[in-house]
Amino acid sequence: MRVCASLWEGSESLRECNWDTFVLALSEAAEAGLIPSSVLGECYIIPRWNGITRRKEANFQLGYRGAMKLVRRGGDVLDIMPELVYENDEFHEVKGTKREIHHVPWYCLGHDEGGEIRLAYSVAQLRGGSMSYRVIDREAIDKAAAMSGGRNQPMSHVWRDHFGEMALKTAIHRHSKFLPIPDQDKAVILRDMYRADGVEGPDAESTITIEQVSEPPDDSTGKDLEERKAYDAARSKFWGRAQGFMSECGIQLDRTRQDCAEVVRGLVMWLSSEGEPWPDARADQIRHLTVAIGQLDQWADAPGDERRALCDEYSAHSASLAVDQLLGDDAPPEWEILPEEKPDKAATDAAFERAQADRGAELKAAMVAAAAGVKGGE
């Protein structure tokens, strides 16, 4: 009751939520044995707008510290630790009969900063001394972030403000499905994970069960698997080159921004000289990425003037797109010139020259008058 009163009185946004959803969210926290608090970070009560019920609702959201607490609670997992891997870290993963990971952080390698988050992983120490780990790449993290806002909505503000912490929780989410955790605690983690993946609404509770812990089978074999690998490699290679180019154009790329994907796709299509929208077929995307990578490689090797010229050209292109987006399909009436109203170029030029001559004469007369006034002592 103390926590309930403190949350309700301390947040105007929560007071705008339906009271029953607030009580249900707190009941879920109590059932999990977690305290909703931004200080402890075990779980949170988050207000969100529900487009289906057309009302603001309070939602229980698990924090990564709370997920760690649930994993340890059963006693079979002695400890679990999630970690982030940055661009300047040294990281290797070995699979097969002897699975292991090797991670040296950026500050141990003499770098001044870590750079962007590349991936996340969690390592668990099990009773008996064995170790278990799970690695998730940046694509999986970005996908989880994109789904956090709901269908056709941007990522939630929690992801925008606490991207690293949410990535850590995502790593524990994925790992916990394979760990020996009591059913009740695993259900809390799975419920939070599926809710984050868009399983919401009145039927969410009945659609999430303990039996749904296994990952869907990977049907990507043969050609499909090779195509996916080629796509991931091309996208990773393009991202590194695009950052330098966009930086010289005065545009900062940040993967946590929702519009970043559209910006990057637009750059790919511009470099590959295609005005069409981003294709749906992965093979077409790889083809565009390959051409764009070649263009950026040529740009990187070009003399300074040529490099600058391409940057200026893209900046002008971006400005043009921004104007088109601002104006939409309807241009202001005074900008429209109907075919029958198009003036003759020669006549327009002549009228301009006459206007300039008349204006010059007026200025000259004004200057003569001013000079005469000065001589006369006026």
LINJO-V188724 format. One record per backbone hydrogen bond with DSSP energy under -0.5 kcal/mol. CO is the residue of the C=O (numbers start at 1). NH is the residue of the N-H. E is the energy in kcal/mol with one decimal. If there is no record, write none. Layout:
# LINJO-V188724
co: <CO & CO>
nh: <NH & NH>
e: <E & E>
This chain:
# LINJO-V188724
co: <1 & 2 & 3 & 4 & 5 & 6 & 7 & 11 & 12 & 13 & 14 & 18 & 19 & 20 & 21 & 22 & 23 & 24 & 25 & 26 & 27 & 28 & 29 & 29 & 30 & 34 & 35 & 35 & 37 & 41 & 41 & 42 & 43 & 44 & 44 & 46 & 48 & 49 & 50 & 50 & 55 & 56 & 57 & 59 & 61 & 63 & 64 & 65 & 66 & 67 & 68 & 69 & 70 & 72 & 76 & 76 & 79 & 81 & 83 & 85 & 85 & 86 & 89 & 90 & 92 & 94 & 97 & 100 & 102 & 104 & 105 & 106 & 106 & 114 & 116 & 118 & 119 & 120 & 121 & 122 & 123 & 124 & 124 & 125 & 125 & 126 & 130 & 132 & 134 & 136 & 137 & 138 & 139 & 140 & 141 & 142 & 143 & 144 & 145 & 146 & 147 & 150 & 156 & 157 & 158 & 162 & 163 & 164 & 165 & 166 & 167 & 168 & 169 & 170 & 171 & 172 & 173 & 175 & 176 & 179 & 182 & 183 & 184 & 185 & 186 & 187 & 188 & 189 & 190 & 191 & 192 & 193 & 194 & 195 & 198 & 201 & 203 & 204 & 204 & 205 & 207 & 209 & 210 & 211 & 217 & 219 & 221 & 222 & 223 & 224 & 225 & 226 & 227 & 228 & 229 & 230 & 231 & 232 & 233 & 234 & 235 & 236 & 237 & 238 & 239 & 240 & 241 & 242 & 243 & 244 & 245 & 246 & 247 & 251 & 254 & 257 & 258 & 259 & 260 & 261 & 262 & 263 & 264 & 265 & 266 & 267 & 268 & 269 & 270 & 281 & 282 & 283 & 284 & 285 & 286 & 287 & 288 & 289 & 290 & 291 & 292 & 293 & 294 & 295 & 296 & 297 & 298 & 299 & 303 & 304 & 305 & 306 & 307 & 308 & 309 & 310 & 311 & 312 & 313 & 314 & 315 & 316 & 317 & 318 & 319 & 320 & 321 & 322 & 323 & 324 & 327 & 329 & 332 & 332 & 333 & 336 & 338 & 338 & 339 & 344 & 345 & 346 & 347 & 348 & 349 & 350 & 351 & 352 & 353 & 354 & 355 & 356 & 357 & 358 & 359 & 360 & 361 & 362 & 363 & 364 & 365 & 366 & 367 & 368 & 369 & 370 & 371 & 372 & 373 & 374>
nh: <5 & 6 & 7 & 8 & 9 & 10 & 11 & 15 & 16 & 16 & 17 & 22 & 23 & 24 & 25 & 26 & 27 & 28 & 29 & 30 & 31 & 32 & 33 & 34 & 33 & 36 & 37 & 43 & 41 & 65 & 66 & 63 & 37 & 46 & 61 & 59 & 57 & 51 & 54 & 55 & 50 & 18 & 48 & 46 & 44 & 67 & 68 & 69 & 70 & 71 & 72 & 73 & 74 & 75 & 78 & 127 & 125 & 123 & 121 & 118 & 119 & 89 & 91 & 104 & 102 & 100 & 99 & 94 & 92 & 90 & 108 & 109 & 111 & 88 & 87 & 138 & 85 & 136 & 83 & 134 & 81 & 126 & 132 & 78 & 79 & 129 & 126 & 124 & 122 & 120 & 141 & 142 & 143 & 144 & 145 & 146 & 147 & 148 & 148 & 149 & 150 & 153 & 160 & 161 & 162 & 166 & 167 & 168 & 169 & 170 & 171 & 172 & 173 & 174 & 175 & 176 & 177 & 178 & 179 & 181 & 186 & 187 & 188 & 189 & 190 & 191 & 192 & 193 & 194 & 195 & 196 & 197 & 199 & 198 & 200 & 204 & 207 & 207 & 208 & 208 & 209 & 212 & 213 & 214 & 219 & 221 & 224 & 226 & 227 & 228 & 229 & 230 & 231 & 232 & 233 & 234 & 235 & 236 & 237 & 238 & 239 & 240 & 241 & 242 & 243 & 244 & 245 & 246 & 247 & 248 & 249 & 251 & 250 & 253 & 257 & 260 & 261 & 263 & 264 & 265 & 266 & 267 & 268 & 269 & 270 & 271 & 272 & 274 & 273 & 285 & 286 & 287 & 288 & 289 & 290 & 291 & 292 & 293 & 294 & 295 & 296 & 297 & 298 & 299 & 300 & 301 & 302 & 302 & 307 & 308 & 309 & 310 & 311 & 312 & 313 & 314 & 315 & 316 & 317 & 318 & 319 & 320 & 321 & 322 & 323 & 324 & 325 & 326 & 327 & 328 & 330 & 331 & 335 & 336 & 336 & 338 & 341 & 342 & 342 & 348 & 349 & 350 & 351 & 352 & 353 & 354 & 355 & 356 & 357 & 358 & 359 & 360 & 361 & 362 & 363 & 364 & 365 & 366 & 367 & 368 & 369 & 370 & 371 & 372 & 373 & 374 & 375 & 376 & 378 & 377>
e: <-2.6 & -2.4 & -2.6 & -2.4 & -2.5 & -1.6 & -0.8 & -1.4 & -0.8 & -0.6 & -1.5 & -1.5 & -2.1 & -2.3 & -2.2 & -2.1 & -2.3 & -2.1 & -1.8 & -2.5 & -2.6 & -1.7 & -0.7 & -2.5 & -0.6 & -0.6 & -0.8 & -0.7 & -2.3 & -0.8 & -0.9 & -2.6 & -1.6 & -0.6 & -2.6 & -2.3 & -3.6 & -0.7 & -1.5 & -1.2 & -2.9 & -2.0 & -3.0 & -3.0 & -2.9 & -2.3 & -2.0 & -2.0 & -2.2 & -2.2 & -2.1 & -1.2 & -0.6 & -1.2 & -0.7 & -2.8 & -2.8 & -2.1 & -2.3 & -3.4 & -1.4 & -1.8 & -0.6 & -3.1 & -3.0 & -2.0 & -0.5 & -3.3 & -2.5 & -2.8 & -1.3 & -1.4 & -1.8 & -2.6 & -1.9 & -0.8 & -2.8 & -3.0 & -3.2 & -1.8 & -2.5 & -0.6 & -2.6 & -1.9 & -1.3 & -2.2 & -2.9 & -3.8 & -1.9 & -2.3 & -1.7 & -3.0 & -2.1 & -2.0 & -2.3 & -2.6 & -1.7 & -0.6 & -0.8 & -0.6 & -1.3 & -1.6 & -1.9 & -2.5 & -2.2 & -2.2 & -2.1 & -2.0 & -2.0 & -2.1 & -1.8 & -1.9 & -2.7 & -2.4 & -1.9 & -3.0 & -0.8 & -2.1 & -1.4 & -1.6 & -2.7 & -2.5 & -1.2 & -1.7 & -2.9 & -2.7 & -2.0 & -2.3 & -3.1 & -2.0 & -2.0 & -1.4 & -2.8 & -1.5 & -1.3 & -1.6 & -1.2 & -0.5 & -0.9 & -0.5 & -0.6 & -1.5 & -0.8 & -0.6 & -0.9 & -1.3 & -1.4 & -2.1 & -2.5 & -2.2 & -2.3 & -2.4 & -2.3 & -2.5 & -2.4 & -2.4 & -2.5 & -2.2 & -2.2 & -2.5 & -2.2 & -1.5 & -1.3 & -2.9 & -1.9 & -0.9 & -1.7 & -3.0 & -2.0 & -1.8 & -1.3 & -3.1 & -1.2 & -0.5 & -2.2 & -1.0 & -0.5 & -2.1 & -2.7 & -2.6 & -2.4 & -2.1 & -2.4 & -2.4 & -2.0 & -2.7 & -2.1 & -3.0 & -1.3 & -1.9 & -2.5 & -1.9 & -2.3 & -2.6 & -2.6 & -1.9 & -2.5 & -2.6 & -1.9 & -2.0 & -2.2 & -2.2 & -2.1 & -2.1 & -2.3 & -1.4 & -0.8 & -0.7 & -2.5 & -2.5 & -2.3 & -2.0 & -1.9 & -2.7 & -2.2 & -2.2 & -2.5 & -2.3 & -2.0 & -2.9 & -2.4 & -2.3 & -2.2 & -2.2 & -2.1 & -2.5 & -2.6 & -2.1 & -2.6 & -2.3 & -0.6 & -0.7 & -1.9 & -0.6 & -1.3 & -0.5 & -1.6 & -0.5 & -1.2 & -2.5 & -2.6 & -2.3 & -2.3 & -2.1 & -2.2 & -2.3 & -2.2 & -2.3 & -2.4 & -2.8 & -2.4 & -2.4 & -2.3 & -2.1 & -2.3 & -2.4 & -2.4 & -2.2 & -2.1 & -2.2 & -2.3 & -2.1 & -2.4 & -2.4 & -2.1 & -1.8 & -2.0 & -2.0 & -2.4 & -1.1>
